């Protein structure tokens, strides 16, 4: 049986979410590197990749046996859970699953702004993100953290007291801001969020999925060079290959 193929780079937040889900469930896959924004070979704007993922975004999942492809990390995670019966992470109950879906929809113009307002401007200078957009994104993130902090006051996870794909999606965005990674945002005002982050860091697959960020280190004072970013992705890919090899 051919393994599913995940297209992207380990540094990408959405790619990390899918990687984490599959490692957590010990579900083998093949990783193919795709350069975000590039029209060259193995680029996300290359016609060959656009045929698989018309939006030109990463991540993208492909089933080599059927030729089926699917873009967008949240859609991929929900699809994998439905296909494989991973109801522990995507509950069967109508209301519980609806709550997971709520977060996945909410994420895009709220928690996802952690990247747009804080990380992307330091990593991708070529994007030339206007300052007004960065400030708006940071404000959106602050409001989202306030909402999540209140939600986590009487429950351990984003949806109730069990791990779901909503937690994977949320952590890859919020977690990247922590001092041990990029260190670009003070999360101390939100104690419940901090408690949840600490618990998530103990989940299976966390360390492997976050090798790229650990390698990158603190970028709060000085943006990383392209060489540093490439090395971080390379080492992260090596760690992923070792983890996948261990799955057999």
N, C-alpha and C positions, 0 to 999 in steps of 0.2 A: 504494500500500500504506500502510495506517495504521500509524503508529509505536506501539510499545508505550508504555504509560503507567506511570510510576513515581510512586507516592503517598508523600508524606512531607515532611520538612524537611531541608535540608542540614546542620543542626546534629546530627541524629541519627546515632549511630554505625552502626547497621545500614543506614540509608539511604546513608550515605557508602560503605559497602562495596559495595553494588550499583552506585552511581554510578561508583565507581572501576573496577569490572569492565567496565562498558559503555563508559566513556571509553577504557580501556586497549585494548579490542578495537575501538574506533572504531565502535561500534554505536549509531546515533542513537535517541533516545527523547524522550518528552515528560514533563516534571516537573509534577505537580500538588501544590500545597502542602496539607498536612493538619495541623491543629493537634492535637498529642498530648493526649489526655485530655479534650478538649472535646466536648460534646454539640451544639454549635452547628453552623451551616453550615460545611462543610469541616473538621469535627472528627472525630477518630478514634472517638468514641463516638456519632456521628450514625448513625441507622438506615441511611441510604444507604451510608455507608462500611462499616458492619458487614455489610451484605449482600455486600460484596466481600471483606472481611477479618474473619471472625466473631470473631477474638480481639481485635479493636480495637487492634491494634498496627501500627506502621510499621516497615519498609516493606511495600508491597503492589505487585504488578505486575499489569497488566491488558493482555490482548491484545484490542484493540477489534474485530478482525475476527471473532474466535470468541466473545468474551465471557468467555473463561477468565481467572480471577483467582487469584493465589497470594500468600499472606502469608509472613512470616518470611524474613529476608535470606538465610540459609544455604540454605534450600530454593529460593529464587529463583535464587541464583547457580549451584547445581548444575543446576537446570532449564535455565537459559540456556546453560550449557556443553554439556549433553546435546543440546539443541535445535539449537544452532549448530555443534556439532562442535568446540568449543574444548578439544580434548584437551591442548593445551599447559598449560592451567590446571587441568584436571580429568582426570588421566591415564586412558587406557583400561585399562591393566594392573590386574588385580583387586587385587593387594596395594597398589599405589601409590594407587589410588583409595580403598581401605579406610583408608589412613593419613590421607588428606585428610578422609574422613568421621569418622575418630577425632577429629581436632582439632575439627571443627565441632560434634561432640557434647560434647566436653570443655569447650569454650569457655564454655558457658552458665552453669555454676556455679563458674567459676574465673576466667578472664580477663575475662569480662563484669562481674565484680564491681568492676572498675576504675571503672565508672560508678556502681554502687550505693553503693560505699563512699567515693568521692572526688569525683566530678564532680557527680552528681545532687543531693547535699545542698547544694551551693553554688549550683546553677542553679535547682533546683526546691524552694524552701523550702516550697511548698504540699504537697509529698509527706510532709513531717514524718517522715522516715526515722529510726527510733529509733537512739540512739547505739550500742547493743549490736549492732544489725544492721550499722551502718557499720564497727564494729571487726572484726566477723566477716568482712565483705566484704574489708576491707584485709588480713586474715590470709590469706584464700583467695587473694587476688591475689599476695601474697608467695610463697606456696607454688607457685603456677602459674608465676611468673617464675623461680623456682629450677629448676623442671622444664624450662621452655623454654630456660633458659640452658645446662643440661646437654645438651639435645637439639641446641642450636646450636653445641656445642663442636667438632664435626667435620663440620658441614654448613652450607651458607649460608642455607638456608630451612627453614621449618617441616617440610616434607616433602622430604628430599633436598636437591639442589642446584639446583632449579628453582623459579621462582615458581609458586604455585598460589593458588586462592581461599582456602586456609587462611591465607595470608599477608595477604591483604586483610582478612579477618575479624579476625585478631589485631592488625594494625597500627592499625585505627581505634579500638580500645580502648586499647591500650598507648601508641600514639603520641600520643594526645591529652594524656597526662600530662607530656609533655616541656616543658622550659623555654620553648621558642619558642611553645608553645600555652598550656595552662592552668597549667602549673608547679605541680601539686599533689602530686607524689610524686617522691621521689629514686630514680632508676633506676640510679645509679652503681654499686651493688653487683653488677650483672649485666652484665659487659662484653660477653659474646656477644650478649645482647639488644640492647645499645646499637649494636654493629656492624651487626646486622640492621636496626635502625631506620634507621640512616644509609643503608644500601643501599636500603631501601624508599622512602626519601624522594626517591630519584633516578628512581623508576619513572614511566612515562608516566601523567599524570592526577593525580599526587599533589597538586600545588599547587592545582589547580582544586578538587579535592574538599575541601581543607582551608582554603579561604578563610574559612569561618565561624569556625573556631578561631583563625586568624591575626588576624581582626578582633576577636574576643572578647578575646584577650590573657590576661595573667597574672591568675588569679582566686584566687591562693593567700592573699592578704591581705584582699581585699574582694570580696564576691559582685557579679556584674554586675547592673545594673538591667535591667528588662524592655525598656526602650528600646534598651539596648546589644545585647541578645539579638536583638531584632527587626531592628535595623540589620545585625547580623552575618549573619542569615539572608537579608536582602534583598540584601546585597552578594554573598553566596555564590550566590544564585540568578542574579544578573546575570552573574557569572563563568561559571556553568554554561551559561547561554544563549549566551554568546559562544563557549564551547568547542563546543557542539552546532552552532551556526551554521557553525563552521569545518569541521565534518564534512560539511556540504552536505546 
